[in-house]
Amino acid sequence: MTPANRPGTVHLRAFTEGDLDFLDRLCTDPDALGEFEWPGFGDPRARRKRWESDGYISAESAAVAIVRADDTVIGIASWKRGGSPLGVTYEIGAAVLPEHRGQGVGTAAQKQLVDYLLDHTTANRIEALTNGGNFGEQKVLERVGFRQEGVMRGRSFQHGEYVDVLVYGLLRSEHRPGTP
C-alpha cells in the first residue's frame, strides 16, 4: 500500500500465514500492544481463527501488517466501517511493537492507511479513538491531520480505573483540499 519499499520506510500489506506468530504475540504478550491497548489475556487461537476465516480483510472490518523494508512485521493497522450510510465513516487504529516505537512508524503507517481508505473507499470521514493519557498517539494523529473533536469521559477501564477516551476526526476535504 505504498509506492516503494525503500530501506528505512514502512508499508502496509495483508497478513500472510507467516505472520501468525506476530498475531499470537498480540494475545500473549502484554507489552506487544502497549499499556493503552492491552485488553488482557485472550484466546491465542482467536487471531489465527480470524486469519483462517477471512485473512483479516472483510467488508465490515480489516487489519493489515505494518512491515519494514525487509518484510518484518512490526505492527498492525486496522479499520472498520461506520456512519450512515455505512461506509461514509471509517474508524482506524494502529499498534506498533515496543521495540519499534518512537521511530515515526506509527505516523507513516496511519498516513498510509488514511490515504488507502480515501483512495479505495467512499469514506468522507476517518476517525480514531485514543486513551486520554496516550500522548504519543495524540501527536501521531495530529501530525497526520486529525483534529481532536471531543472527550468521552470514563469510556474505558484500564489498570483498575476508568479512563477518558478522546475522539479524533479527519474529513476527506481536510486531507485532500478541493475534493467534494
LUMLO-78417 format. One record per residue: x, y, z of N, C-alpha, C in turn; residue in three letters. Coordinates in steps of 0.05 Angstrom, whole numbers, plus 32768, in hexadecimal, padded with zeros to 4 digits. Each point is the difference from the previous one (the first is absolute). Example, Ala and Ser with C-alpha at 12.3 -4.5 7.8 and 13.67 -1.06 7.14 Angstrom:
// residues 2
81087F8E809C7FEE80188000801280188000ALA
7FF980157FF28010801880017FF18016800ESER
// end
This chain:
// residues 180
80107FE880007FF080188000801180198000MET
80197FFD7FF8801180177FFD800F7FFD7FE5THR
800680167FF2800C7FFD7FE6801B7FF27FFFPRO
800F80028015801B7FF5800080067FF3801AALA
80117FEC7FFF80097FF38019801D80068004ASN
800680188009801B800A8003800A7FFB801DARG
801A7FFB8003800B7FFD801B7FF880188012PRO
7FFA7FFB80197FF8801580127FE380077FFFGLY
7FF17FF47FEE7FE480067FFE7FEF7FE9800ATHR
7FE7800580047FED7FEA80067FEA80017FEBVAL
7FF37FE97FFE7FE97FFF7FEE7FEB7FED800CHIS
7FE980017FF57FEA7FEF800A7FFC7FEA7FEBLEU
7FFA7FE8800B7FF97FEA7FEE7FED7FEC800FARG
7FF37FF07FF17FEE7FEC800C80117FEC8010ALA
7FF47FF58015800D7FEC800F80037FE67FF0PHE
80157FF1800580047FE67FF480037FEB8016THR
80007FE77FF880037FEB8013801A80038011GLU
8015800A7FF380198004800E7FFF80158017GLY
7FEA800F80017FFD801580147FF17FF68019ASP
7FF87FE780007FEF7FF68016800E8002801BLEU
801A7FFD8001800E8003801A7FFE801D800AASP
800180137FEE7FFC801C80087FE48004800CPHE
7FEC7FF57FF27FE48002800A7FFC7FF3801BLEU
800E7FE980047FFF7FF2801A800B80128016ASP
8016800E7FF9800C801180157FED8016800AARG
7FEE80097FEF7FED801580087FED7FF68016LEU
7FFC7FE680027FEF7FF48014800E7FF68019CYS
801B7FFD7FFE800E7FF3801580158011800ETHR
800780177FF380158011800B7FF4801B8007ASP
7FFD8006801A7FF4801A8008800F80187FF5PRO
801A7FFE7FFB800F80177FF67FFC80057FE2ASP
7FF77FEC7FF17FFF80027FE37FEE80177FF7ALA
7FE88003800B7FEE80157FF88005801A8010LEU
800D7FFE80178005801780107FEC80048015GLY
8006801280137FEF800480177FE5800A7FFAGLU
7FFC800E7FE97FE6800B7FFA7FEE7FEE7FF0PHE
800B7FEB7FF47FF07FEF7FEF7FFD7FE3800BGLU
800F7FF880137FFF7FE4800A7FE67FFB800ETRP
7FEF7FEE7FF57FE67FFB800C80007FEA8015PRO
80177FF4800480027FE9801280047FE77FEFGLY
80067FEA800D80057FE87FF17FE77FF67FF2PHE
80047FF67FE87FEA7FF67FF080077FE57FF5GLY
7FED7FF47FF380057FE77FF3801580037FEAASP
80177FF48003801580047FEB7FF87FF47FE5PRO
7FEC7FEF80007FF77FF57FE77FED80127FF1ARG
7FF58014800D7FEC80127FF4800A800E7FE8ALA
8018800B8002800B800E7FE880067FED7FE9ARG
80097FE8800680047FEC7FEB7FE67FF97FF3ARG
7FEB7FFD80107FE57FF97FF57FF780177FEELYS
8004801880087FF880177FEF800F7FFF7FE6ARG
801B7FFC800280107FFF7FE77FF67FE97FEETRP
7FFA7FE9800B7FF77FEA7FF07FE480057FF4GLU
7FF08010800E7FE580067FF7800080137FE8SER
800F801680027FFF80147FEB801A800F7FFBASP
80167FF6800C801A800D7FFC8001801C800BGLY
7FED800680127FFE801A800D7FF680167FEDTYR
7FF57FF87FE97FF580147FEE7FE27FF97FFBILE
7FEE8010800A7FE47FFC7FFA7FF3801B7FFBSER
7FE780007FF77FF280197FFB7FFC80108019ALA
7FFC7FF380177FFA800D80198019800C800EGLU
80157FF0800080198008800E80187FF27FF3SER
8017800D800480187FF47FF4801880088011ALA
80157FF17FFD801A8006800D80157FF77FEDALA
8016800F7FFF80167FFA7FEF801A80038010VAL
80157FF47FF6801A8001800D800E801A7FF9ALA
800E800B8014801380167FFC801B7FF37FFFILE
800E80037FE980197FF17FFC801780137FF8VAL
80187FF980088018800E7FF880087FF77FE3ARG
8014800D7FF580097FFA7FE580087FE37FFCALA
800A7FF3801680077FE37FFD7FE97FEE8005ASP
7FE8800A80017FE67FF280037FFC7FF5801DASP
800F800A80137FFB7FF9801C7FE8800E800ATHR
7FED7FF1800C7FE7800C800B8007800E801AVAL
7FF9801A80028007800F80187FE7800C800DILE
7FE87FFC7FF37FE8800C800B7FE87FF77FF0GLY
7FE9800B80097FE67FFA7FF47FF1801A7FFDILE
7FF280027FE97FEF80177FFB7FE47FF57FF9ALA
7FEB800D800A7FE57FF57FFB7FED80167FFASER
7FE97FF77FF57FEA80137FFA7FE67FF18001TRP
7FEB800F80057FE57FF47FFE7FED80167FF6LYS
7FEC7FF77FF17FEC80127FF47FEC800A8015ARG
7FF680187FFC7FEC800B80117FF180167FF1GLY
7FF28010800F7FF180167FF47FE67FF87FF4GLY
7FF380137FF57FE77FFC7FF37FFF80107FE6SER
7FFD7FF47FE97FFF7FE37FFC801B7FF38007PRO
80007FE6800580187FF28008801680047FEBLEU
80178007800A801780057FEE8007801D7FFCGLY
7FF08012800B8006801D7FFF801680078014VAL
80027FF0801580138004801580107FE68004THR
801A8002800580107FEA8007800F80078019TYR
80007FED8014801080048018801A7FF07FFCGLU
8017800D800680197FF37FFD800F7FFC801AILE
80137FEF800080117FFC8017801A7FF47FF7GLY
801580038011801A7FF47FFA800E7FFA801AALA
80117FEB7FFF80117FFA8017801B7FF77FF4ALA
80158009800D801B7FF97FF7800E7FF28017VAL
800F7FEB7FFA800F7FF2801580138013800FLEU
80047FFC801A800F80138010801C80067FF6PRO
800D7FEC7FF4801B80047FF7800280117FE7GLU
7FE980087FF47FFF80107FE87FF3801B8005HIS
7FF7800680187FF380198006801480178001ARG
7FF680187FFC801180188001801180047FE8GLY
7FFA7FF27FEA801080027FE77FF0800B7FE9GLN
7FE8800B80057FEF800A7FEB7FEF7FEB7FF1GLY
80027FE7800A7FF17FEA7FF37FE280048001VAL
7FF6800880187FE3800380037FF680167FEEGLY
800F80167FFF7FF780167FEF7FFF7FF87FE2THR
80157FF37FF780017FF77FE47FEA7FEC7FFAALA
7FFC7FED80127FEC7FEC7FFB7FE4800C7FFFALA
7FFA801180137FE5800C80017FFB80137FE9GLN
8014800E7FF77FFD80117FE87FFA7FEE7FE8LYS
800F7FEA7FFD7FFB7FED7FEA7FE47FF58001GLN
7FF77FFA80187FE57FF480047FEB80147FF8LEU
8003801980087FED80157FF97FFF80037FE1VAL
801880027FF4800180027FE37FF37FE87FF2ASP
80057FE9800A7FF47FE87FF57FE180018001TYR
7FF6800780177FE3800180037FF380167FEFLEU
800D80177FFD7FF680157FEF80027FF97FE2LEU
80147FF07FF980037FF77FE47FED7FE97FF8ASP
7FF97FEF80147FF27FE77FF97FE57FFC800CHIS
7FF68014800F7FE57FFD800C7FF1801A7FFCTHR
7FE7800080097FEE80177FFF800380128019THR
80157FFB80108003800F80198001801E7FFBALA
7FEF800E800F8002801D8002800D8008801AASN
7FFE7FEF8014800B8005801A80107FE8800AARG
80188006800B80107FEC800D80018009801DILE
7FFB7FED801280028007801D80117FEC800FGLU
800A800A801680117FEF80117FFA8007801DALA
80007FEB80117FFB8004801D801B7FF9800ELEU
8006800F801480197FFA800F7FFC8007801DTHR
800E7FF1801180018005801D8009801C8006ASN
7FF3800D80138007801C8006801D80038009GLY
800D7FEB800A801B8001800980147FF87FEAGLY
7FF77FF87FE980127FF77FEB800980187FEFASN
8013800F800B800980197FF4800F7FFA7FE5PHE
800E7FE97FFF800E7FF97FE77FEC7FFD7FE9GLY
7FEB7FF180047FEC7FFC7FEB7FF2801B7FF9GLU
7FFB801080147FF3801A7FFB801180117FEDGLN
801B800080048012800E7FEF80017FF57FE4LYS
7FFF7FE57FFE80007FF37FE67FE780087FF0VAL
7FE97FFF800D7FE780077FF28001801D7FF7LEU
800A801280108001801C7FF9801480047FE9GLU
80167FF17FFF801480027FEA7FF37FF77FE6ARG
7FEE7FEC80017FF37FF67FE87FEA80147FF7VAL
7FF7801180117FEC80147FF97FE67FFE800FGLY
7FFD7FED80127FE87FFE80107FFD80178013PHE
7FE7800580077FFA801480157FF27FF38017ARG
8007800880187FF27FF580177FE4800D8000GLN
7FEB7FEF80027FE5800A7FFF7FF17FFD801AGLU
80097FEF80127FF17FFE8019800D7FEC8013GLY
7FF47FFE801780097FEE80157FE87FEF8009VAL
80037FE680017FEC7FEE800B800A7FF8801BMET
7FF4800D801480097FFC801C7FFB7FE4800AARG
80147FF4800D7FFD7FE6800C7FF87FEA7FEEGLY
800780017FE77FF77FEC7FEC800F7FE58001ARG
80188000800A80107FE7800180087FFA801DSER
80067FE78004800A7FF7801A801B7FF47FFCPHE
8015800C800B801B7FF77FFD800F8002801AGLN
80107FEC80068011800080187FF180088019HIS
7FE77FF580027FF1800480197FF1801A8002GLY
7FFF80107FEA7FF1801980027FF380077FE5GLU
7FEB801080027FF2800A7FE8801080177FF5TYR
800380007FE5801080157FF37FF0800C7FEAVAL
800780197FFA7FF3800E7FEA800B7FF77FE5ASP
7FF080027FEC80087FFA7FE47FFB80197FF0VAL
801480077FF07FFE80177FEE7FF87FF87FE5LEU
7FEF80117FF37FF77FFB7FE5800E80137FEDVAL
800C7FF47FEC800E80107FEB7FF27FFB7FE5TYR
7FFE80147FF07FF47FFD7FE6800F800F7FEAGLY
7FFE7FF67FE8800C800B7FE87FED7FFD7FE9LEU
7FF980167FF37FEE7FFF7FE980107FFF7FE6LEU
7FF47FF37FEC800D7FFE7FE68009801B7FF6ARG
7FEF801480038007801B7FF68017800D800FSER
80057FF880188016800B8010801B7FF27FF8GLU
7FFE7FE67FF980187FF27FF9800780047FE3HIS
7FEC80047FF0800380057FE47FF080187FF7ARG
800A801880067FF080187FF97FF880007FE3PRO
7FE8800A7FFB7FF680017FE57FF07FE87FF8GLY
7FFE7FEB80117FF07FE97FF97FE58003800CTHR
7FEB7FF67FF37FE58003800A7FFC7FF0801APRO
// end
